[in-house]
Amino acid sequence: MIELQAIQRDFNVGDQTIHALQQINLTISQGEYVSIMGPSGSGKSTLLNVIGLLDRPSSGTYTLDQAEITALSDDERADIRQHKIGFIFQFFQLLPRLTAQENVELPMLLAGTAPFVRQQRARKVLQSLDILDRAGHRPDQLSGGQQQRVAIARATVMQPKVILADEPTGNLDRHSGREVIRILERLNGEGMSLIVVTHDPEVGQRAKRHIRMIDGKITHSD
């Protein structure tokens, strides 16, 4: 499903070039459960951003669903993100003035889905995550674990093929973090590819495949 070949991502800082990703070769099949680990600054989040089409590589090729997408326009990349990739972040990234249900409806609103369909689908996914009773609450009225459930609902309401989770338990207590990981693993069991960036060895070891990064390079993959 995902194939990266010789991916390089460089940043210029003053007169210095930072090699955030160095000649990354990586293939991830549909339905895989992968963790990406490594010290701070190793390139984990940069790699996730490239996979998620939030960042462009400086060189190399990226193939998604057998289509080479490296040179697509910003609008074309946004369309792929909207329909094929779900994002989950450490700090939830919910819009504070919207209710939980309105946050979940947002991707469908941007896709032009009819209001009735948006509402029905949002409520269905909130119910599947046992948080429908909080549908009318704003983020500041929810616990951290509840906010992350809403974020997961928003990320998956368009039924993407891959979920990208960047430190999904990093802002949660251990109990809430374990609940979130179990939810993500359930979604993976339903066929969604799951790629998790984490500093937590307990979270990372739960994946079926483990990738280790140091200094922008993949040093281990099993």
C-alpha positions as CSV (number, residue, x, y, z in Angstrom):
1,M,0.0,0.0,0.0
2,I,2.8,2.5,1.0
3,E,6.1,2.4,-0.7
4,L,8.9,4.9,-0.1
5,Q,12.0,4.8,-2.2
6,A,15.2,6.8,-1.4
7,I,13.2,9.4,0.4
8,Q,15.3,12.4,1.5
9,R,14.0,15.4,3.5
10,D,16.4,18.3,4.0
11,F,15.9,21.6,5.8
12,N,18.0,24.7,5.5
13,V,18.7,26.4,8.8
14,G,20.8,29.5,8.1
15,D,23.8,28.3,6.2
16,Q,23.4,24.7,7.5
17,T,21.5,21.8,5.9
18,I,19.7,19.4,8.2
19,H,19.2,16.0,6.8
20,A,15.9,15.0,8.6
21,L,15.4,11.9,6.5
22,Q,18.2,10.1,4.8
23,Q,17.5,7.6,1.9
24,I,14.5,6.1,3.5
25,N,13.3,2.8,1.9
26,L,10.1,1.5,3.4
27,T,7.1,-0.6,2.4
28,I,4.0,-1.0,4.5
29,S,1.2,-3.4,3.4
30,Q,-2.5,-2.9,3.8
31,G,-3.6,-3.8,7.3
32,E,-0.2,-3.7,8.9
33,Y,0.4,-2.5,12.5
34,V,3.7,-0.7,12.7
35,S,5.4,1.3,15.4
36,I,8.2,3.9,14.7
37,M,10.5,4.6,17.6
38,G,13.7,6.5,18.2
39,P,15.2,9.4,20.2
40,S,14.0,12.9,19.8
41,G,15.2,14.4,16.5
42,S,15.6,11.0,14.9
43,G,13.1,11.9,12.1
44,K,10.0,9.9,13.3
45,S,7.5,12.7,13.0
46,T,9.1,13.9,9.8
47,L,8.6,10.5,8.3
48,L,5.0,10.4,9.5
49,N,4.4,13.8,7.9
50,V,5.8,12.6,4.6
51,I,3.6,9.5,4.7
52,G,0.6,11.6,5.6
53,L,1.2,14.1,2.8
54,L,1.7,16.9,5.2
55,D,5.2,17.4,4.0
56,R,7.0,16.8,0.7
57,P,10.3,14.9,0.4
58,S,13.3,16.8,-1.0
59,S,13.9,13.7,-3.3
60,G,12.8,10.2,-3.7
61,T,9.5,8.7,-4.7
62,Y,6.3,7.9,-2.7
63,T,3.8,5.4,-4.0
64,L,0.4,5.0,-2.3
65,D,-2.2,2.4,-3.5
66,Q,0.0,1.7,-6.6
67,A,-0.1,5.4,-7.6
68,E,3.1,7.6,-7.6
69,I,2.0,10.7,-5.7
70,T,5.3,12.5,-5.0
71,A,4.6,15.3,-7.6
72,L,0.9,15.8,-7.0
73,S,-0.5,19.3,-6.6
74,D,-1.5,20.6,-3.1
75,D,-5.2,20.1,-4.0
76,E,-4.6,16.5,-5.1
77,R,-2.7,15.7,-2.0
78,A,-5.4,17.2,0.2
79,D,-8.0,15.1,-1.6
80,I,-6.0,11.9,-0.9
81,R,-5.5,12.9,2.8
82,Q,-9.2,13.5,3.1
83,H,-10.3,10.1,1.8
84,K,-7.4,7.7,2.6
85,I,-5.5,8.9,5.6
86,G,-6.6,9.6,9.2
87,F,-4.5,11.6,11.6
88,I,-4.3,11.3,15.4
89,F,-2.1,13.7,17.4
90,Q,-0.7,13.9,20.9
91,F,-2.7,17.1,21.7
92,F,-5.9,16.0,20.0
93,Q,-6.2,19.1,17.7
94,L,-9.9,19.5,18.3
95,L,-11.6,22.8,17.5
96,P,-12.5,24.3,20.9
97,R,-15.7,26.1,19.8
98,L,-17.2,22.9,18.3
99,T,-19.0,20.1,20.1
100,A,-17.6,16.6,19.9
101,Q,-20.1,15.7,17.2
102,E,-19.3,18.8,15.2
103,N,-15.6,18.0,15.4
104,V,-16.3,14.6,14.0
105,E,-18.5,16.0,11.3
106,L,-15.8,18.4,10.1
107,P,-14.1,16.1,7.6
108,M,-17.5,15.2,6.0
109,L,-18.4,18.9,5.9
110,L,-15.2,19.7,4.0
111,A,-16.0,16.8,1.7
112,G,-19.5,18.2,0.9
113,T,-21.5,15.4,2.7
114,A,-25.1,16.2,3.2
115,P,-26.0,17.4,6.8
116,F,-28.3,14.5,7.7
117,V,-25.7,11.9,6.5
118,R,-22.9,13.8,8.4
119,Q,-25.0,13.7,11.6
120,Q,-25.8,10.0,11.3
121,R,-22.3,8.9,10.5
122,A,-20.8,11.0,13.3
123,R,-23.2,9.6,15.9
124,K,-22.5,6.1,14.7
125,V,-18.8,6.4,15.1
126,L,-19.1,8.2,18.4
127,Q,-21.3,5.3,19.6
128,S,-18.8,2.7,18.5
129,L,-16.2,4.5,20.7
130,D,-18.5,4.6,23.7
131,I,-18.6,8.4,23.8
132,L,-22.0,9.2,22.2
133,D,-23.2,10.6,25.5
134,R,-20.6,13.4,25.2
135,A,-21.6,14.3,21.6
136,G,-22.9,17.7,22.6
137,H,-19.9,18.7,24.8
138,R,-17.1,21.0,23.8
139,P,-13.4,19.8,24.2
140,D,-12.9,21.7,27.4
141,Q,-15.8,19.7,28.9
142,L,-14.1,16.4,28.2
143,S,-11.3,14.5,29.8
144,G,-8.1,13.8,27.9
145,G,-9.1,10.2,27.2
146,Q,-12.5,11.4,25.9
147,Q,-10.9,14.1,23.7
148,Q,-8.7,11.5,22.2
149,R,-11.7,9.2,21.5
150,V,-13.3,12.1,19.7
151,A,-10.1,12.7,17.7
152,I,-10.1,9.0,16.7
153,A,-13.7,9.3,15.7
154,R,-12.9,12.3,13.5
155,A,-9.8,10.5,12.0
156,T,-11.8,7.4,11.1
157,V,-15.3,8.8,10.1
158,M,-14.2,8.9,6.4
159,Q,-13.1,5.2,6.7
160,P,-9.5,5.8,5.7
161,K,-7.2,3.0,4.6
162,V,-4.4,4.1,7.0
163,I,-4.3,5.7,10.5
164,L,-1.2,7.8,11.4
165,A,-0.9,8.3,15.1
166,D,1.8,10.6,16.5
167,E,2.3,10.0,20.2
168,P,-1.4,9.1,20.7
169,T,-0.9,8.3,24.4
170,G,1.7,11.0,25.1
171,N,-0.8,13.4,26.8
172,L,-2.8,10.8,28.7
173,D,-2.6,8.9,32.0
174,R,-1.6,5.3,31.6
175,H,-5.2,3.9,32.0
176,S,-6.6,6.3,29.3
177,G,-3.6,5.6,27.1
178,R,-4.2,1.8,27.2
179,E,-7.8,2.3,26.3
180,V,-6.8,4.5,23.3
181,I,-4.3,1.9,22.1
182,R,-7.0,-0.9,22.4
183,I,-9.3,1.2,20.3
184,L,-6.7,1.8,17.6
185,E,-5.8,-1.9,17.6
186,R,-9.5,-2.8,17.2
187,L,-9.6,-0.5,14.1
188,N,-6.5,-2.2,12.8
189,G,-8.2,-5.5,13.3
190,E,-11.0,-4.2,11.0
191,G,-8.5,-3.7,8.2
192,M,-7.1,-0.2,8.6
193,S,-3.3,0.1,8.5
194,L,-2.0,1.6,11.7
195,I,1.3,3.4,12.0
196,V,2.2,4.7,15.5
197,V,5.1,7.0,16.4
198,T,5.8,6.7,20.1
199,H,8.5,7.2,22.8
200,D,6.8,4.6,25.0
201,P,8.4,1.2,24.7
202,E,5.2,-0.5,26.1
203,V,3.2,1.1,23.3
204,G,5.8,0.4,20.6
205,Q,6.2,-3.3,21.4
206,R,2.5,-3.9,21.0
207,A,2.8,-3.4,17.2
208,K,3.4,-6.4,14.9
209,R,6.3,-4.7,13.2
210,H,8.9,-2.4,14.8
211,I,10.9,0.3,13.0
212,R,13.8,2.1,14.8
213,M,15.2,5.4,13.6
214,I,18.4,7.3,14.5
215,D,19.6,10.5,12.8
216,G,17.1,10.4,10.0
217,K,17.8,6.8,9.1
218,I,16.0,3.5,9.6
219,T,18.4,1.4,11.6
220,H,16.1,-1.5,12.3
221,S,12.9,-3.0,10.9
222,D,11.4,-6.4,11.9
